[in-house]
Amino acid sequence: MESDVLVQNTLELESLLAASRALVEVELNNLLPPSGAAPEKVHQAIRWSVFAGGKRFRPALLLATGQAFGAQTEQLIRTACAFEMIHTYSLIHDDLPAMDDDDLRRGRPTCHVRFDEATAILAGDALQTLAFQTIANDNRLDPSIRIALISELTRAAATPEGMVAGQALDMEAEARQVSGAQVEEIHRLKTGALIVGAARCGALIGAADEHELDAISRYGAYLGLLFQITDDLLDVTASATDLGKTPGKDVQSKKATYPALYGIEEAREKAVKAHRLACEALEQIDRPTEILHRIVDFILHRTG
């Protein structure tokens, strides 16, 4: 019976994610320069990367959180797209030879393989700055909210508390002995910061109070940790078809991961613990958070 409920909840969430993805992709298509605009190669590379597929998890989380706090989709959609732009820029740059040196992303050649390294760098640069412009120009939101959202996105993406810091620490940790606390810090920054930021921005647009923002931040932090632990596990257990990228890269690069440090079974136990703590954080919010619970369940049981 429990497995039947899990399957039903997963199917319903996948349907909601698909609807969210469709909304986000329509808006992204409107926001991004057309592929024929000069310089054509850069704009082609941007669209190659943005429209390569993927679940659009961070925008979906922002939309789900904002709606739980009573915000309307039209108030949320452009900030959701901004998070996807930042995420995609990070993937383009992470795949570069100077970083993770990956040839495959979302089941097809990475941006620098399809085009060239210089174009990939420029495409990532453009997406990063377009993300902030997207929020700044969103006249559906009050200027004070836009400023707060830009500040949140900056903190989530940059240093010392954001994604860039996490990527730097991740690279420094390659082929080195690291502690569990160091691995958690890398995950908290590299993956978790943008997930926390997406949840917080949805809540901010929905006029959450400080108590609610604190709880949603803890939810996002444990969700981000769960996301990265399951990602680490999939790298050693899933196929290239399931992942849409090259499996085993973490092992080859001697990355600091939970399976490398703890083994597969203990890493799975830590994923279950992160799931529980994320759900406990949601219990502190007197809002309709069922969809946020289902997102945590979905990440714990994801297969790709």
C-alpha positions in Angstrom: 0.0 0.0 0.0 2.8 2.4 0.9 4.5 1.8 -2.4 1.2 2.4 -4.3 0.9 5.8 -2.6 4.5 6.6 -3.4 3.9 5.8 -7.1 0.7 7.8 -7.2 2.4 10.8 -5.5 5.3 10.5 -7.9 3.1 10.5 -11.0 1.2 13.5 -9.7 4.4 15.4 -9.0 5.8 14.5 -12.4 2.7 15.9 -14.0 3.1 19.1 -12.0 6.8 19.4 -12.9 5.9 18.9 -16.5 3.3 21.7 -16.4 5.9 24.0 -14.6 8.5 23.1 -17.1 6.2 24.0 -20.0 5.4 27.4 -18.5 9.1 28.2 -17.8 10.2 27.2 -21.3 7.6 29.4 -22.9 8.8 32.4 -20.8 12.5 31.6 -21.4 11.8 31.5 -25.1 10.4 35.0 -24.8 13.1 36.4 -22.6 16.2 35.1 -24.4 17.5 36.7 -27.6 16.6 34.8 -30.8 19.3 32.5 -32.2 19.6 34.6 -35.3 20.5 37.8 -33.4 24.1 38.9 -33.6 26.4 37.5 -32.5 24.6 34.4 -33.8 27.0 31.8 -32.5 26.7 33.0 -28.9 22.9 33.1 -29.0 22.8 29.7 -30.6 25.0 28.4 -27.8 22.7 29.9 -25.2 19.6 28.3 -26.7 21.5 25.0 -27.2 22.2 24.9 -23.5 19.0 26.3 -22.1 16.7 24.2 -24.2 18.7 20.9 -23.8 16.0 19.4 -21.5 16.2 18.9 -17.8 13.5 18.9 -15.2 13.7 22.7 -14.5 13.8 21.7 -10.8 14.9 25.1 -9.4 12.2 27.1 -11.2 9.6 24.4 -10.2 10.6 24.7 -6.6 10.3 28.5 -6.7 6.9 28.3 -8.3 5.7 25.7 -5.8 7.0 27.6 -2.8 5.5 30.9 -4.1 2.2 29.3 -4.7 2.2 27.8 -1.2 2.6 31.3 0.1 -0.3 32.6 -2.0 1.7 34.3 -4.9 0.3 34.2 -8.4 2.2 32.4 -11.2 2.6 35.6 -13.2 4.4 37.2 -10.2 6.8 34.2 -10.0 7.6 33.1 -13.5 10.3 35.6 -14.4 12.3 35.0 -11.2 11.9 31.3 -11.8 13.4 31.8 -15.3 16.3 33.8 -13.8 17.2 30.9 -11.5 17.2 28.6 -14.6 19.5 31.0 -16.4 21.9 31.0 -13.5 21.8 27.2 -13.2 22.4 26.7 -17.0 25.3 29.2 -17.0 26.8 27.2 -14.1 26.5 23.9 -16.1 28.1 25.4 -19.2 31.1 26.6 -17.1 31.3 23.4 -15.0 31.5 21.3 -18.1 34.5 23.3 -19.5 37.9 21.5 -19.7 39.3 23.8 -17.0 36.6 22.6 -14.7 35.0 19.2 -14.9 35.9 18.6 -18.6 32.6 16.9 -19.5 31.6 15.9 -23.1 27.9 15.0 -22.4 25.1 17.0 -20.7 21.5 16.1 -20.7 22.1 13.4 -23.3 23.9 15.5 -25.9 27.2 17.3 -26.4 28.1 19.9 -23.9 28.2 23.6 -25.1 32.0 23.8 -25.6 32.0 20.5 -27.5 29.1 21.6 -29.8 30.6 25.1 -30.3 33.9 25.9 -28.8 35.3 27.0 -25.4 35.3 30.7 -26.0 31.7 30.6 -27.2 30.7 28.5 -24.2 32.3 31.0 -21.8 30.5 33.9 -23.4 27.2 32.0 -23.4 27.5 31.4 -19.7 28.5 35.0 -19.1 25.5 36.3 -21.0 23.1 34.0 -19.2 24.4 35.1 -15.8 23.8 38.8 -16.5 20.5 38.2 -18.3 19.2 36.6 -15.1 19.6 39.7 -13.1 18.2 41.9 -15.9 15.1 39.6 -16.0 14.3 40.3 -12.3 15.2 44.0 -12.5 12.8 44.5 -15.4 9.9 42.5 -14.0 7.3 45.3 -13.6 4.8 42.8 -12.1 6.7 43.1 -8.8 7.3 46.2 -6.6 10.8 47.6 -6.9 11.6 46.8 -3.3 10.8 43.1 -3.9 13.0 43.1 -7.1 15.9 44.4 -5.0 15.4 41.8 -2.4 15.2 39.0 -5.1 18.4 40.3 -6.8 20.2 40.2 -3.5 19.0 36.7 -2.8 20.0 35.4 -6.2 23.4 37.1 -5.9 24.0 35.5 -2.5 23.0 32.1 -3.9 25.2 32.3 -6.9 28.3 34.0 -5.8 30.8 33.9 -3.0 31.4 33.5 -0.1 28.0 31.8 0.6 27.0 30.6 -2.9 27.5 28.3 -5.8 30.7 29.7 -7.0 32.3 29.2 -3.6 31.1 25.6 -3.6 32.6 25.0 -7.1 35.9 26.4 -6.0 36.0 24.2 -2.8 34.9 21.2 -4.9 37.8 21.6 -7.3 40.3 22.2 -4.4 39.1 18.9 -2.8 39.8 16.7 -5.8 42.3 13.9 -5.0 42.5 15.1 -1.4 41.4 13.5 1.9 38.4 15.5 3.2 36.2 15.2 6.2 32.4 14.7 6.3 32.0 18.3 7.4 34.0 19.5 4.4 32.0 17.4 1.9 28.7 18.8 3.4 30.0 22.4 3.1 30.9 21.8 -0.6 27.4 20.4 -1.2 25.7 23.2 0.9 27.3 25.8 -1.3 27.7 24.2 -4.7 24.2 22.8 -5.0 22.2 23.8 -1.9 22.7 27.6 -2.1 20.8 27.9 -5.4 18.0 25.6 -4.1 17.7 27.6 -0.9 17.6 30.8 -2.9 14.8 29.5 -5.1 12.7 28.5 -2.2 13.4 31.8 -0.4 12.6 33.9 -3.4 9.3 32.1 -3.9 8.4 32.8 -0.3 9.5 36.4 -0.5 7.2 37.0 -3.5 4.5 35.4 -1.4 5.2 37.9 1.4 6.4 35.3 3.9 7.3 36.6 7.4 10.7 36.1 9.1 9.7 32.9 10.9 8.4 31.4 7.6 11.6 32.5 5.8 13.7 30.8 8.4 11.8 27.6 8.1 11.8 27.6 4.3 15.5 28.3 4.4 16.1 25.1 6.5 13.8 23.2 4.2 15.8 24.3 1.2 19.1 23.6 2.9 18.2 20.0 3.6 16.5 19.6 0.2 19.7 20.8 -1.4 21.8 18.4 0.6 19.4 15.5 -0.3 19.6 16.5 -4.0 23.4 16.4 -4.0 23.6 13.1 -2.1 21.3 11.4 -4.5 23.2 13.0 -7.4 26.4 11.5 -5.9 24.7 8.1 -5.6 23.4 8.2 -9.1 26.9 8.9 -10.5 28.0 5.5 -9.2 24.8 3.5 -9.7 23.0 4.9 -12.8 23.6 4.6 -16.6 24.4 7.3 -19.0 20.9 6.9 -20.4 19.3 7.5 -17.0 21.6 10.4 -16.1 21.8 12.2 -19.5 25.5 12.8 -18.7 28.7 10.7 -18.3 28.4 8.4 -15.2 31.4 7.7 -13.1 33.0 11.1 -13.6 33.1 11.8 -9.9 35.2 8.7 -9.3 37.5 9.4 -12.2 38.0 13.0 -11.0 38.4 11.8 -7.4 35.7 14.2 -6.3 34.7 14.7 -2.7 31.3 12.8 -2.6 29.2 11.1 0.0 29.7 7.6 -1.6 33.4 8.1 -1.8 33.6 9.1 1.9 30.9 6.9 3.5 30.1 4.1 1.0 26.8 3.7 -0.8 24.7 2.3 2.1 25.7 5.0 4.6 25.3 7.7 1.9 21.7 6.4 1.4 21.1 6.6 5.2 22.3 10.2 5.1 19.9 10.9 2.3 17.0 9.5 4.3 18.0 11.8 7.3 18.2 14.9 5.1 14.7 14.0 3.8 13.4 13.7 7.3 14.9 17.1 8.4 13.5 18.8 5.3 10.0 17.5 6.2 10.4 18.6 9.8 11.2 22.2 8.6 8.0 22.2 6.6 6.0 21.4 9.8 6.9 24.8 11.1 5.0 26.5 8.3 1.2 26.9 8.6 0.7 26.9 4.8 -0.5 24.3 2.2 2.9 22.7 1.8 1.9 19.3 0.5 3.6 19.9 -2.9 6.8 20.8 -1.1 6.6 17.5 0.8 6.2 15.6 -2.4 9.2 17.4 -3.9 11.3 16.0 -1.1 9.9 12.5 -1.6 10.6 12.8 -5.3 14.2 13.7 -4.8 14.8 10.9 -2.3 13.5 8.3 -4.8 14.7 9.9 -8.1 16.4 7.7 -10.7 18.0 10.3 -13.0 
